[in-house]
Amino acid sequence: MSWGFLRDLLSGANKYSTGIGRIWVAVVFLFRLLLYILAAEDIWGDEHDEFECNIQQPGCENVCFDHFFPISHTRLWALQLIVVSTPSLLVVFHVAYRENREKHHGQKLYLRPGKIDGSLLCTYLISLILKAGLEVVFLLLFYRLHNGFAVPRLVKCDIRPCPDTVDCYIAKATEKMIFLCFLVATSCLCIVLNLSELSYLICKHSKKRYLKRYTQKHE
């Protein structure tokens, strides 16, 4: 899978970000995307082949694996990276709309078409809320799938066609647990960065509007 489009998307939106937003982009690239590319496939790539149950009943091992791993974790993490990055498209599209509108009218309609203010500020704030909200959704999904972000070495399965309760073993459970905890921690960090940038921009522009009204009132 090529991640070039994601790099281009975040790089385009990064031009209009604050310092906190640039830190968020760095976290996504260095601690999530690169880690996923370099480590996830090695750790989780063969999870089905290494999932073993202490019974030879045909179909038992497959249904137990499907029960404990209803969705491929690597695909789910890839989906998370894509989904939490797509709100940045709102900012890119808004700036492109401004620039195209100026080009169409043949005159300068905005003092600073790429500056975060006015309607672009609203779009940027919406993108931050969406990114933080989507991160929370995926964290809840991971929590649901892992029963509290836990990767046990042994799981017990009694689903048909298993004739009785059987023991199934998850390979590299400790390594997977460490990897999962790191991904959860980076997701939480991204949420904190998004909410911090949201608060910073709201406070900054609220202060700016207050000072402007105060100045006009005392002129």
N, C-alpha and C positions, 0 to 999 in steps of 0.2 A: 504494500500500500504506500502511495506517495503522499507525503505530508507537506509538499511544497505549497499547496493552496492555503493551508492553515498558516504557514509561515508568512505568506504574502498578505493574508488577511490581517493578522495581528500586527505586522510591520506597517501596514497602511493606517490602521487605527491608532498605532502608537504615536504617530506624528501629532495627534491632537490630545494626547493624554497628559495628565499631570505627572509629577514625579512618582506618586504612589501607583498610578496606572502603569508606568514603565517597570516598576518593581513587579507588578502582577504579571506582565508579559515575560519578564525574566524568569519568574517562578514557573510559569507554564512551560517555557522552553527547556530550562535547565533541569528542573526537578520533577517534571511530569512527562513531557514528550520524550526527552532523551532517555530517561529512566525506563519508560515504556518500551522504546525501541531496543534498548540494550539489554534489558533484563526480563521483561514480562514474558516474552516468547520462550525464553530458556526455562523459566520457572513454571509457567502454566501451560506451555504449548502441548505437552504430552500428558495432561491430567487424566484423560480418559484411559490411555494405555496403562498408566501407573495406578489406577484405582482398582483395588483387588478386594474380593470378598472370599470368605473361607467356605465356599460351596461351588459346586460345578453345575448347579441347576441351570439349564438354558434360559436365558433372558433375565435371570435374577440380577446379575451384576449390572446389566444395562438399565433396568428400571430403577435400581438403587442409585446409580450415578445420575440419572435424569432427575431423581427426586432431590438429591443434595446439591446438584449443579444444574438447575433448570435453564441457565443461560451461560454461554461461554464468558468467563470473566475478562479475557483479553478483548473480546469484541465489545463488551459493556464498557470497559475503560476507554477504548477507542471512541465509542459513541459519546462518552462523557466529555472527552477532550474536544470533540467536534461541536457538540451541542452548547457547552458553556462558552465557546469562543464565537459562535455565530451572532450573538447580540452585538458584537463589534461591527457587524455589517450595517447596522442601523446608522452608526456614526459615519462610516465610509459613504453610504448611499446619500446621507443628508448633505455631506460636504460636496459630493459629486453633483447633487441637485442644485446646490447654490452656484457652483462654478458653471454648470450648464445653463442655468437661468441667466447669469451674467453674460455668457457668451451669446445666447440667443437674443438678448436685448441690446447687445453691443455697448453696454455701459456698466459702470461699477455700481451695483445695487447694495453691496454689503461692504462696510468699512474693512472688516477682517473676515472673509468667508471661511477661513479655516480655524478661527478662534472660537473657543467654547464660550458662547454667550447667546442670549436670545433663545430662539427656537432650537438651536443646536445644543444649547445647555440642557433643555428638556429631553431631547433625544439621548444625550449622553447619560443623563441621570436614569432614564428608563433602561438603557443598556446595562448600567451597573446593577439596578434592581433585578433585572432578568438574570444576569450572571450569578448573583448571590442566591437568588431563588432556585435556579437550576442546580447549583452546587448542593443546596440543602436537599433537593429532591433526590439526587443521586446518592447522597450520604444515607438518606432514609432507605433507599433501595438496597444499598450495600448492607446496611444493618439488617434488613429483612432477609436477605440472601444468606448472610453469614451468622445469623442468630446472635448479634452483638459483636460483630467484627472478630469472631473466633474461627480458627481453622483447627478443628480437633484431629488428632492422629487416628482415632477410632470412632466410627459411627455405627449405629445398630439399625438394621433395616428389616422390616417385616411386611414388605409390599409384595403382593402376588406378581409373578409366580413363585416367589421365594416360599418354600414350604414351612419355614419357621423363622424366628428372629436370627439373623445372621450378622456376623461382624465384618465390616468393610473398613479398609485402611486407605487413608489419603497419604500419598507420597509427598515428601518435602514439606510436611506440615509447618515446621518451625520457620523455614525459609519463606513460605507463603504468608505466614502470619506477620513476619517482619515487613515484608513487602507491602502487605495490605495496610498495616499500621502507618507506614510511611506515606502511602497514597492518601489515606484518610487525613493525616496530619497536613499534607500539602493542600488538600481540599479545604480544610478549616482555615489554613493560612490565606488562601485565595478569598474566602468569604470575608475574613477580617480586613483584607486589603480593599475589597470592593466596598464594604460598608464604611471604611475609613475615608476612602476617596469620595464616597457619596456625602458623608458628613462634612468633609473639608470643602467641597464645592458649594454645598448649601450654605454653610457658614460664611464662606468667602463672598458669595454673591448677595447674601442677605445683608452683610456688613456694607458692601458696596452700595446697595440700594438705600440703606439707611443713611449713609454719609451723603449720598446725592440728595435725598429729601431734606436732610438737615441743612445742607449748604443752600439749597433753593429757598428754604424757609427763612433763613437769616440773611438773605441778600437784600 
